[in-house]
């Protein structure tokens, strides 16, 4: 009796080839570039002072400008790099981003004054975008049935880079100096550039004529994409809204003033740690039951967890709840990218994912502004309750935006 040969042949479609190796390189490259972008947090004021700024208030202001410059320029150009990735290839954009970041980070270590520091931080954001480019490559080159899991793994690498960066920045400068730390970071990113150049395989691009009609005009149903842009912004707003008030809030809960900064740091890190642990698992769950269900559930659970954060009576309760909230939020970024992957044509996927990255940067800006304003004028506990309301509305909006007939 003859068996159906198609049942015995594994999936060797072009979409499936090389995707695991691509994912490993993208995780490594995203991790290293995010470490490089955030490692200067602990010593940035010291570097600003070394560059000639002596007034304490000016040091604080220049430190804020220099740190935010990279993320501002990255937000502005993310849609452009996404569109160019659709037109000329996703691997090419990763090569550009890794080489550009390696050069920019090395030059930051050679700055002579604070203006050069700010300018080079802007340049790093303009030339960078490796993490967002990796999201585009992984989303479009991974089989759709595994895309949420793969994006969850990538998300864990990105969040781990954000978490490890400040730790590396606290350890290396005392050992090798501030300027050498930037040069070392540039060297590590250059290794990511070589890995990207030599190891990543992208399937051949369709003819240029087949890639016409980019942007939102090429999307038949725009509701899912727009809903994901709003969800990405809401996610980062929820995470960042408590950043301006967390230390003051912990001071109200902690009897020992010497422990305030430690507990505040733990509370901030707990959310990131929870997201790192849960992102691949929630991504795998989304591959089984559908990303829309995971997104709606994550927003709902996060909204519920924010309410007791406004009512805690001890610092350990806050740290535990922030960790649980990180577990709930970890599935959002991979699921957002997965929905976009399934909802838009391949020829515009990079463009829409670029807009998604920009919307998340907007949330990173609006979150602290909103949290600081509400905390200062209404009260710190109101920040948690207000953010919970926004997440609950986001969950309801996501449920309404899901197209009929699409797997939940």
Secondary structure, DSSP 4 states (H G I P E B T S, - for coil): ----HHHHS----TTTTTHHHHHHHHHHHHHHHHHHHHGGGTTHHHHHHHTT---HHHHHHHHHHHHHHHHHHHHHHHHHHHHHHHHH-HHHHHHHHHHHHHHHHHHHTT--SHHHHHHHHHHHHHH--HHHHHHHHHHHHS-GGGHHHHHHHHHHHHHHHHHHHHHHHHHHHHHH-HHHHHHHHHHHHHHHHHHHHHH---PPPPPGGGG-S-SGGG-S--HHHHHHHHHHHHHHHHHHTTTTTHHHHHHHH-S-GGGHHHHHHHHHHHHHHHHHHHHHHHHHHHHHH-HHHHHHHHHHHHHHHHHHHTT--SHHHHHHHHHHHHHHHHHHHHHHHHHHHHHS-HHHHHHHHHHHHHHHHHHHHHHHHHHHHHHHHT-HHHHHHHHHHHHHHHHHHHHHHSPTTS--
